């Protein structure tokens, strides 16, 4: 059974973001993210972690429910990115570049 790693972070204004550290975002190295407002987008994982705090289970309950409702039924919550997640994201970005160059 596969899983989708997610890290929840809380901005100073109370908004919670879901970071998907193993999934590629827009620019090389960015990860996929999700907010109630704005929904999917790209995020610089390191920047978000430096400018936010950890989200408590109560903080992220609504966002977690929304993610499950839109199809993320395999989420596994982590407190921080692990090396294997970073590697998976970079490998996915490299695959995108290879396909764009026609070298796959």
C-alpha positions in Angstrom: 0.0 0.0 0.0 1.4 3.4 -1.0 1.2 6.5 1.1 1.4 10.2 0.4 3.6 11.9 3.0 2.2 15.3 4.3 3.6 17.8 6.6 1.2 20.4 8.1 2.5 23.8 9.0 0.8 26.8 10.6 1.4 30.4 9.5 1.4 33.2 12.1 -2.1 34.3 10.9 -3.4 30.8 11.8 -3.7 29.5 8.2 -2.5 25.9 7.8 -0.7 24.6 4.7 -0.2 21.0 3.7 3.2 20.3 2.2 3.7 17.2 0.2 7.5 16.8 0.4 7.8 13.9 -1.9 5.8 15.5 -4.8 7.2 18.0 -7.2 5.9 21.5 -7.4 6.4 24.2 -10.1 10.1 25.1 -10.1 12.8 22.6 -9.7 13.1 21.6 -6.1 9.7 23.0 -5.0 7.1 20.6 -3.5 3.4 20.5 -4.0 1.3 22.3 -1.4 -2.4 22.7 -0.6 -4.3 25.5 1.2 -8.0 25.9 1.9 -7.9 29.1 -0.2 -5.8 28.8 -3.3 -5.8 25.0 -3.1 -2.9 23.3 -4.9 0.3 25.2 -5.6 4.1 25.0 -5.4 6.1 25.8 -2.3 9.7 26.1 -1.2 9.7 23.6 1.6 12.6 25.2 3.5 11.1 28.7 3.3 7.7 27.5 4.5 9.3 25.6 7.4 11.4 28.7 8.4 8.4 31.0 8.4 5.8 28.8 10.0 5.4 26.6 13.1 4.2 23.1 13.4 0.4 22.6 13.1 -1.3 20.7 15.9 -3.7 17.9 15.0 -6.6 20.3 15.9 -5.1 23.0 13.6 -5.0 20.7 10.6 -8.2 18.6 11.1 -10.3 20.6 8.7 -7.6 20.7 6.0 -7.0 16.9 6.4 -10.7 16.3 6.0 -10.7 18.4 2.8 -7.8 16.5 1.4 -9.4 13.2 2.1 -12.6 14.5 0.4 -10.8 15.4 -2.8 -9.0 12.0 -3.0 -6.0 12.0 -0.8 -7.1 8.8 1.1 -3.5 7.5 1.6 -2.1 10.4 3.7 0.6 9.8 6.3 1.4 12.7 8.5 5.0 13.5 9.3 6.4 16.3 11.5 9.2 17.1 9.0 10.6 16.1 5.7 12.8 13.0 5.6 15.7 12.5 3.2 13.9 9.9 1.2 11.0 12.4 0.6 13.4 15.0 -0.7 15.1 12.5 -3.0 11.7 11.3 -4.4 10.8 14.9 -5.2 14.1 15.6 -6.9 13.9 12.4 -8.9 10.4 13.4 -10.0 11.6 16.8 -11.1 14.5 15.1 -13.0 12.0 12.8 -14.8 10.0 15.9 -15.9 13.2 17.5 -17.3 14.1 14.2 -19.1 10.7 14.0 -20.7 10.8 17.6 -21.7 14.2 17.0 -23.4 13.0 13.8 -24.9 15.7 11.7 -23.2 13.5 9.2 -21.4 
